[in-house]
């Protein structure tokens, strides 16, 4: 009777299992590098953002002239009560901030999206158009304000010069008329904001799948239908960013209004919450507590506007 011998083990099965490589531990130099890399921005954020914000919240319940800490007096909700009931510039400033938000959301923002969509179609001289439209964004709002101050100059400004050439004898004080100055500043702000929105949306369009456009064209959709039904919904993250940027830019508008308005002291027709805060904190008669209360009101309005929108969008995505 023959016996069957077992096959000899193969070299692969007899080899001992390989040990998994151990994760490399951070050395002292790596730890120092990470500590510096993370620690410095964190400390800067706490010192220059969160601590001043918390200090403003605390000072909003006090009266203080900003000179000696011993002069700080607790008033509770007195500053807020006076702001809402006995501070004439407050409600016009709120109304002007709302007008600023609606104007920015309805005119320069859609126009910037329209320009981005047109430039993404690779028309001739696209680079030249992008540079020309984005150029105001390279400038600070203060510089933009100085440029438009020259344009709006009532004596020898460009705009009045053109109007006098068309209809001699017409002289308009664009920045001195309370019925016109806010709209004049809005036009100057829109000139810069349009280029900003165009670049943001153009960056989103560069990452868009062109196959979706081709599929829409095969289904018989024209350019407008393709954008509204395919491109715009697919770029929802970019749309959220643009809306948040628009809200923040509108609520914190300060630089260009400060320059065109002639510095501290709100002109009639150009009152904004940011200017009222500056007037009370660094004006001739410093009211640190009063200005801090206005800053807290602006902070709450900003958080409410952006938080509500983000909450609604995230809830729809979860559903």
LUMLUMBA-14361 format. One record per residue (C-alpha): residue number from 1; x, y, z. Coordinates in Angstrom, 1 decimal, decimal comma, always signed. Example, Ala and Ser with C-alpha at 12.3 -4.5 7.8 and 13.67 -1.06 7.14 Angstrom:
# LUMLUMBA-14361
i = 1 X = +12,3 Y = -4,5 Z = +7,8
i = 2 X = +13,7 Y = -1,1 Z = +7,1
This chain:
# LUMLUMBA-14361
i = 1 X = +0,0 Y = +0,0 Z = +0,0
i = 2 X = +1,6 Y = +3,2 Z = -1,2
i = 3 X = +1,6 Y = +6,3 Z = +1,1
i = 4 X = +1,1 Y = +9,8 Z = -0,2
i = 5 X = +3,7 Y = +12,2 Z = +1,0
i = 6 X = +2,5 Y = +15,7 Z = +1,7
i = 7 X = +3,9 Y = +18,4 Z = -0,6
i = 8 X = +6,7 Y = +20,4 Z = +0,7
i = 9 X = +5,7 Y = +23,8 Z = +1,9
i = 10 X = +6,3 Y = +26,6 Z = -0,6
i = 11 X = +8,9 Y = +29,3 Z = +0,1
i = 12 X = +6,1 Y = +31,9 Z = +0,3
i = 13 X = +4,1 Y = +30,0 Z = +2,9
i = 14 X = +7,2 Y = +29,2 Z = +5,0
i = 15 X = +8,4 Y = +32,7 Z = +5,0
i = 16 X = +7,6 Y = +34,6 Z = +8,3
i = 17 X = +4,9 Y = +37,3 Z = +7,9
i = 18 X = +6,3 Y = +40,8 Z = +7,3
i = 19 X = +6,0 Y = +43,2 Z = +10,2
i = 20 X = +4,0 Y = +46,3 Z = +9,4
i = 21 X = +6,1 Y = +49,4 Z = +9,4
i = 22 X = +5,7 Y = +51,4 Z = +12,5
i = 23 X = +4,5 Y = +55,0 Z = +12,1
i = 24 X = +7,2 Y = +57,5 Z = +12,4
i = 25 X = +7,2 Y = +59,3 Z = +15,6
i = 26 X = +7,6 Y = +63,1 Z = +15,6
i = 27 X = +10,9 Y = +64,2 Z = +16,7
i = 28 X = +11,6 Y = +67,2 Z = +18,9
i = 29 X = +12,3 Y = +69,4 Z = +15,8
i = 30 X = +9,0 Y = +68,3 Z = +14,2
i = 31 X = +7,1 Y = +69,1 Z = +17,4
i = 32 X = +8,7 Y = +72,6 Z = +17,6
i = 33 X = +7,9 Y = +73,2 Z = +13,9
i = 34 X = +4,2 Y = +72,2 Z = +14,3
i = 35 X = +3,9 Y = +74,2 Z = +17,5
i = 36 X = +5,1 Y = +77,3 Z = +15,8
i = 37 X = +3,1 Y = +76,6 Z = +12,6
i = 38 X = -0,2 Y = +76,2 Z = +14,5
i = 39 X = +0,5 Y = +78,3 Z = +17,6
i = 40 X = +1,4 Y = +81,6 Z = +16,0
i = 41 X = -1,8 Y = +81,9 Z = +13,9
i = 42 X = -3,9 Y = +80,7 Z = +16,8
i = 43 X = -2,4 Y = +83,3 Z = +19,2
i = 44 X = -2,8 Y = +86,0 Z = +16,6
i = 45 X = -6,5 Y = +85,0 Z = +16,1
i = 46 X = -7,1 Y = +85,1 Z = +19,8
i = 47 X = -5,3 Y = +88,4 Z = +20,4
i = 48 X = -6,4 Y = +90,3 Z = +17,4
i = 49 X = -9,9 Y = +88,9 Z = +16,8
i = 50 X = -11,5 Y = +87,1 Z = +19,7
i = 51 X = -10,2 Y = +89,1 Z = +22,6
i = 52 X = -11,2 Y = +92,5 Z = +21,1
i = 53 X = -14,6 Y = +91,0 Z = +20,2
i = 54 X = -15,2 Y = +89,8 Z = +23,7
i = 55 X = -13,9 Y = +93,0 Z = +25,1
i = 56 X = -16,3 Y = +95,0 Z = +22,9
i = 57 X = -19,2 Y = +92,8 Z = +24,2
i = 58 X = -18,1 Y = +93,6 Z = +27,8
i = 59 X = -17,6 Y = +97,3 Z = +27,2
i = 60 X = -21,0 Y = +97,6 Z = +25,5
i = 61 X = -22,6 Y = +97,4 Z = +29,0
i = 62 X = -20,5 Y = +100,3 Z = +30,3
i = 63 X = -19,8 Y = +104,0 Z = +29,9
i = 64 X = -16,1 Y = +104,8 Z = +29,3
i = 65 X = -14,2 Y = +107,6 Z = +27,6
i = 66 X = -11,3 Y = +105,4 Z = +26,8
i = 67 X = -8,7 Y = +107,2 Z = +29,0
i = 68 X = -8,5 Y = +105,6 Z = +32,4
i = 69 X = -9,8 Y = +102,2 Z = +33,4
i = 70 X = -11,1 Y = +103,6 Z = +36,7
i = 71 X = -13,6 Y = +105,7 Z = +34,7
i = 72 X = -15,4 Y = +102,6 Z = +33,5
i = 73 X = -19,0 Y = +102,6 Z = +34,9
i = 74 X = -21,4 Y = +99,7 Z = +34,5
i = 75 X = -24,7 Y = +100,7 Z = +32,9
i = 76 X = -26,2 Y = +97,4 Z = +31,9
i = 77 X = -28,5 Y = +97,6 Z = +29,0
i = 78 X = -28,6 Y = +101,4 Z = +29,0
i = 79 X = -26,5 Y = +101,8 Z = +25,9
i = 80 X = -28,7 Y = +99,5 Z = +23,9
i = 81 X = -31,9 Y = +101,2 Z = +25,1
i = 82 X = -30,5 Y = +104,6 Z = +24,1
i = 83 X = -29,4 Y = +103,3 Z = +20,7
i = 84 X = -32,9 Y = +101,9 Z = +19,8
i = 85 X = -34,9 Y = +104,8 Z = +21,3
i = 86 X = -32,9 Y = +108,0 Z = +21,5
i = 87 X = -30,2 Y = +107,9 Z = +18,8
i = 88 X = -31,4 Y = +109,6 Z = +15,6
i = 89 X = -28,7 Y = +108,3 Z = +13,2
i = 90 X = -29,2 Y = +104,7 Z = +14,1
i = 91 X = -32,3 Y = +103,8 Z = +12,1
i = 92 X = -31,2 Y = +105,7 Z = +9,0
i = 93 X = -28,0 Y = +103,8 Z = +9,2
i = 94 X = -29,8 Y = +100,4 Z = +9,4
i = 95 X = -31,9 Y = +101,4 Z = +6,5
i = 96 X = -28,9 Y = +102,4 Z = +4,4
i = 97 X = -27,1 Y = +99,1 Z = +5,3
i = 98 X = -30,2 Y = +97,2 Z = +4,0
i = 99 X = -30,2 Y = +99,3 Z = +0,8
i = 100 X = -26,5 Y = +98,6 Z = +0,4
i = 101 X = -27,1 Y = +94,9 Z = +0,8
i = 102 X = -30,0 Y = +94,8 Z = -1,7
i = 103 X = -28,2 Y = +96,9 Z = -4,2
i = 104 X = -25,0 Y = +94,7 Z = -4,1
i = 105 X = -27,0 Y = +91,5 Z = -4,2
i = 106 X = -29,2 Y = +92,5 Z = -7,1
i = 107 X = -26,9 Y = +94,4 Z = -9,4
i = 108 X = -23,1 Y = +93,9 Z = -9,2
i = 109 X = -23,3 Y = +90,3 Z = -8,0
i = 110 X = -25,4 Y = +89,0 Z = -10,9
i = 111 X = -23,5 Y = +91,1 Z = -13,3
i = 112 X = -20,2 Y = +89,6 Z = -12,1
i = 113 X = -21,6 Y = +86,1 Z = -12,5
i = 114 X = -22,8 Y = +87,0 Z = -16,0
i = 115 X = -19,3 Y = +88,3 Z = -17,0
i = 116 X = -17,7 Y = +85,2 Z = -15,6
i = 117 X = -20,0 Y = +82,9 Z = -17,6
i = 118 X = -19,3 Y = +84,9 Z = -20,8
i = 119 X = -15,5 Y = +84,9 Z = -20,3
i = 120 X = -15,5 Y = +81,2 Z = -19,6
i = 121 X = -16,7 Y = +80,6 Z = -23,2
i = 122 X = -13,2 Y = +81,6 Z = -24,3
i = 123 X = -14,1 Y = +84,5 Z = -26,5
i = 124 X = -11,3 Y = +86,6 Z = -28,1
i = 125 X = -9,2 Y = +88,8 Z = -25,8
i = 126 X = -10,5 Y = +86,9 Z = -22,7
i = 127 X = -7,4 Y = +87,6 Z = -20,7
i = 128 X = -7,5 Y = +91,3 Z = -21,5
i = 129 X = -11,2 Y = +91,5 Z = -20,4
i = 130 X = -10,4 Y = +89,6 Z = -17,2
i = 131 X = -7,5 Y = +91,9 Z = -16,3
i = 132 X = -9,5 Y = +95,1 Z = -17,0
i = 133 X = -12,5 Y = +94,0 Z = -15,0
i = 134 X = -10,5 Y = +92,6 Z = -12,1
i = 135 X = -8,1 Y = +95,6 Z = -11,9
i = 136 X = -10,2 Y = +97,6 Z = -9,4
i = 137 X = -10,1 Y = +94,6 Z = -7,1
i = 138 X = -6,3 Y = +94,9 Z = -6,8
i = 139 X = -6,8 Y = +98,4 Z = -5,4
i = 140 X = -7,9 Y = +99,0 Z = -1,8
i = 141 X = -11,3 Y = +100,5 Z = -1,1
i = 142 X = -9,5 Y = +103,7 Z = +0,1
i = 143 X = -7,8 Y = +104,1 Z = -3,3
i = 144 X = -11,0 Y = +103,4 Z = -5,1
i = 145 X = -12,7 Y = +106,1 Z = -3,0
i = 146 X = -10,0 Y = +108,6 Z = -4,0
i = 147 X = -10,5 Y = +107,7 Z = -7,7
i = 148 X = -14,2 Y = +108,2 Z = -7,5
i = 149 X = -13,8 Y = +111,4 Z = -5,5
i = 150 X = -12,0 Y = +112,8 Z = -8,5
i = 151 X = -14,8 Y = +111,6 Z = -10,8
i = 152 X = -17,6 Y = +113,0 Z = -8,5
i = 153 X = -15,8 Y = +116,4 Z = -7,9
i = 154 X = -18,5 Y = +119,1 Z = -8,3
i = 155 X = -16,2 Y = +121,6 Z = -9,8
i = 156 X = -13,9 Y = +119,8 Z = -12,2
i = 157 X = -14,9 Y = +116,2 Z = -11,9
i = 158 X = -15,2 Y = +113,9 Z = -14,9
i = 159 X = -18,9 Y = +113,2 Z = -14,5
i = 160 X = -19,9 Y = +116,8 Z = -14,2
i = 161 X = -17,6 Y = +117,6 Z = -17,1
i = 162 X = -19,4 Y = +115,1 Z = -19,3
i = 163 X = -22,8 Y = +116,4 Z = -18,2
i = 164 X = -21,9 Y = +120,0 Z = -18,9
i = 165 X = -20,7 Y = +119,0 Z = -22,3
i = 166 X = -24,1 Y = +117,4 Z = -23,0
i = 167 X = -26,3 Y = +119,9 Z = -21,2
i = 168 X = -24,4 Y = +123,1 Z = -20,3
i = 169 X = -25,3 Y = +124,7 Z = -16,9
i = 170 X = -26,0 Y = +121,4 Z = -15,1
i = 171 X = -24,0 Y = +121,2 Z = -11,8
i = 172 X = -24,7 Y = +118,3 Z = -9,5
i = 173 X = -23,0 Y = +117,8 Z = -6,1
i = 174 X = -22,9 Y = +114,1 Z = -6,1
i = 175 X = -21,5 Y = +113,6 Z = -2,7
i = 176 X = -23,1 Y = +116,6 Z = -1,0
i = 177 X = -26,7 Y = +115,9 Z = -1,9
i = 178 X = -28,3 Y = +113,6 Z = +0,7
i = 179 X = -30,6 Y = +112,2 Z = -1,9
i = 180 X = -27,7 Y = +111,2 Z = -4,2
i = 181 X = -24,6 Y = +110,6 Z = -2,2
i = 182 X = -25,5 Y = +107,0 Z = -1,0
i = 183 X = -26,2 Y = +105,9 Z = -4,6
i = 184 X = -23,0 Y = +107,6 Z = -5,8
i = 185 X = -21,0 Y = +105,6 Z = -3,2
i = 186 X = -22,9 Y = +102,4 Z = -4,2
i = 187 X = -21,9 Y = +102,8 Z = -7,8
i = 188 X = -18,2 Y = +103,2 Z = -6,8
i = 189 X = -18,4 Y = +100,1 Z = -4,6
i = 190 X = -20,1 Y = +98,1 Z = -7,3
i = 191 X = -17,3 Y = +98,9 Z = -9,7
i = 192 X = -14,9 Y = +97,0 Z = -7,5
i = 193 X = -17,3 Y = +94,3 Z = -6,3
i = 194 X = -18,2 Y = +93,2 Z = -9,8
i = 195 X = -14,6 Y = +92,1 Z = -10,5
i = 196 X = -14,4 Y = +90,2 Z = -7,2
i = 197 X = -17,5 Y = +88,2 Z = -8,0
i = 198 X = -16,4 Y = +87,6 Z = -11,5
i = 199 X = -13,1 Y = +86,0 Z = -10,4
i = 200 X = -14,8 Y = +83,9 Z = -7,7
i = 201 X = -17,3 Y = +82,5 Z = -10,2
i = 202 X = -14,8 Y = +82,1 Z = -12,9
i = 203 X = -12,7 Y = +79,9 Z = -10,6
i = 204 X = -15,8 Y = +77,7 Z = -10,0
i = 205 X = -16,5 Y = +77,5 Z = -13,7
i = 206 X = -13,0 Y = +76,3 Z = -14,5
i = 207 X = -13,7 Y = +73,2 Z = -12,4
i = 208 X = -17,1 Y = +72,5 Z = -13,9
i = 209 X = -17,4 Y = +69,3 Z = -16,0
i = 210 X = -17,9 Y = +70,4 Z = -19,7
i = 211 X = -19,6 Y = +67,1 Z = -20,4
i = 212 X = -22,7 Y = +68,3 Z = -18,5
i = 213 X = -22,9 Y = +71,3 Z = -20,9
i = 214 X = -22,5 Y = +69,0 Z = -23,9
i = 215 X = -25,3 Y = +66,8 Z = -22,6
i = 216 X = -27,6 Y = +69,7 Z = -22,1
i = 217 X = -26,8 Y = +70,9 Z = -25,6
i = 218 X = -27,7 Y = +67,5 Z = -27,0
i = 219 X = -31,0 Y = +67,7 Z = -25,2
i = 220 X = -31,8 Y = +70,9 Z = -27,0
i = 221 X = -31,1 Y = +73,4 Z = -24,2
i = 222 X = -29,9 Y = +76,9 Z = -25,2
i = 223 X = -27,2 Y = +78,9 Z = -23,4
i = 224 X = -29,5 Y = +80,5 Z = -20,9
i = 225 X = -31,3 Y = +77,2 Z = -20,1
i = 226 X = -28,0 Y = +75,4 Z = -19,7
i = 227 X = -26,7 Y = +78,0 Z = -17,2
i = 228 X = -29,9 Y = +78,2 Z = -15,1
i = 229 X = -30,8 Y = +74,5 Z = -15,0
i = 230 X = -27,3 Y = +72,8 Z = -15,2
i = 231 X = -24,4 Y = +75,2 Z = -14,4
i = 232 X = -25,9 Y = +77,3 Z = -11,6
i = 233 X = -27,3 Y = +74,5 Z = -9,5
i = 234 X = -24,1 Y = +72,5 Z = -9,9
i = 235 X = -22,0 Y = +75,4 Z = -8,5
i = 236 X = -24,0 Y = +75,6 Z = -5,3
i = 237 X = -20,8 Y = +75,8 Z = -3,0
i = 238 X = -19,6 Y = +78,7 Z = -5,0
i = 239 X = -23,0 Y = +80,4 Z = -4,9
i = 240 X = -23,0 Y = +80,1 Z = -1,1
i = 241 X = -19,5 Y = +81,6 Z = -0,9
i = 242 X = -20,6 Y = +84,5 Z = -3,1
i = 243 X = -23,7 Y = +85,2 Z = -1,1
i = 244 X = -21,7 Y = +85,2 Z = +2,2
i = 245 X = -19,1 Y = +87,5 Z = +0,7
i = 246 X = -21,8 Y = +89,8 Z = -0,6
i = 247 X = -23,5 Y = +90,0 Z = +2,8
i = 248 X = -20,3 Y = +90,6 Z = +4,7
i = 249 X = -19,1 Y = +93,2 Z = +2,2
i = 250 X = -22,4 Y = +95,1 Z = +2,5
i = 251 X = -22,6 Y = +95,1 Z = +6,3
i = 252 X = -19,0 Y = +96,0 Z = +7,0
i = 253 X = -18,8 Y = +98,7 Z = +4,3
i = 254 X = -16,6 Y = +101,4 Z = +5,7
i = 255 X = -13,4 Y = +102,4 Z = +3,7
i = 256 X = -15,0 Y = +103,8 Z = +0,6
i = 257 X = -17,7 Y = +105,6 Z = +2,5
i = 258 X = -15,1 Y = +107,1 Z = +4,9
i = 259 X = -13,1 Y = +108,5 Z = +2,1
i = 260 X = -16,0 Y = +109,8 Z = +0,0
i = 261 X = -17,7 Y = +111,1 Z = +3,1
i = 262 X = -14,8 Y = +113,2 Z = +4,2
i = 263 X = -13,6 Y = +111,3 Z = +7,2
i = 264 X = -15,1 Y = +110,9 Z = +10,7
i = 265 X = -18,6 Y = +112,3 Z = +11,0
i = 266 X = -21,4 Y = +110,8 Z = +8,9
i = 267 X = -22,8 Y = +113,0 Z = +6,2
i = 268 X = -26,6 Y = +113,2 Z = +5,9
i = 269 X = -27,7 Y = +110,4 Z = +3,6
i = 270 X = -24,5 Y = +108,4 Z = +4,1
i = 271 X = -25,0 Y = +107,0 Z = +7,6
i = 272 X = -23,9 Y = +103,4 Z = +8,0
i = 273 X = -23,5 Y = +101,3 Z = +11,2
i = 274 X = -19,7 Y = +101,0 Z = +10,6
i = 275 X = -19,4 Y = +104,8 Z = +10,5
i = 276 X = -21,5 Y = +105,3 Z = +13,6
i = 277 X = -19,1 Y = +102,9 Z = +15,4
i = 278 X = -16,1 Y = +104,9 Z = +14,3
i = 279 X = -17,7 Y = +108,2 Z = +15,2
i = 280 X = -18,4 Y = +107,1 Z = +18,7
i = 281 X = -15,0 Y = +105,4 Z = +19,4
i = 282 X = -12,5 Y = +107,7 Z = +17,7
i = 283 X = -14,5 Y = +110,8 Z = +17,3
i = 284 X = -14,0 Y = +114,1 Z = +19,2
i = 285 X = -16,0 Y = +112,9 Z = +22,2
i = 286 X = -15,1 Y = +109,2 Z = +22,7
i = 287 X = -17,9 Y = +107,0 Z = +23,8
i = 288 X = -16,3 Y = +103,6 Z = +23,9
i = 289 X = -19,2 Y = +101,8 Z = +25,6
i = 290 X = -21,7 Y = +103,4 Z = +23,1
i = 291 X = -19,6 Y = +102,5 Z = +20,1
i = 292 X = -19,0 Y = +98,9 Z = +21,4
i = 293 X = -22,8 Y = +98,5 Z = +21,8
i = 294 X = -23,2 Y = +99,5 Z = +18,1
i = 295 X = -20,5 Y = +97,1 Z = +17,2
i = 296 X = -22,3 Y = +94,3 Z = +19,0
i = 297 X = -25,5 Y = +95,1 Z = +17,1
i = 298 X = -23,7 Y = +94,9 Z = +13,8
i = 299 X = -22,1 Y = +91,6 Z = +14,8
i = 300 X = -25,4 Y = +90,1 Z = +15,7
i = 301 X = -27,0 Y = +91,3 Z = +12,5
i = 302 X = -24,1 Y = +89,8 Z = +10,5
i = 303 X = -24,3 Y = +86,4 Z = +12,4
i = 304 X = -28,1 Y = +86,3 Z = +12,0
i = 305 X = -28,0 Y = +86,9 Z = +8,3
i = 306 X = -25,3 Y = +84,5 Z = +7,5
i = 307 X = -26,2 Y = +81,9 Z = +10,1
i = 308 X = -29,8 Y = +81,7 Z = +8,9
i = 309 X = -28,8 Y = +81,2 Z = +5,3
i = 310 X = -26,2 Y = +78,5 Z = +6,1
i = 311 X = -28,6 Y = +76,7 Z = +8,4
i = 312 X = -31,3 Y = +76,6 Z = +5,7
i = 313 X = -28,9 Y = +75,3 Z = +3,1
i = 314 X = -27,3 Y = +72,6 Z = +5,3
i = 315 X = -30,7 Y = +71,4 Z = +6,4
i = 316 X = -31,9 Y = +71,0 Z = +2,8
i = 317 X = -28,7 Y = +69,0 Z = +2,0
i = 318 X = -29,4 Y = +66,7 Z = +5,0
i = 319 X = -33,0 Y = +66,1 Z = +3,8
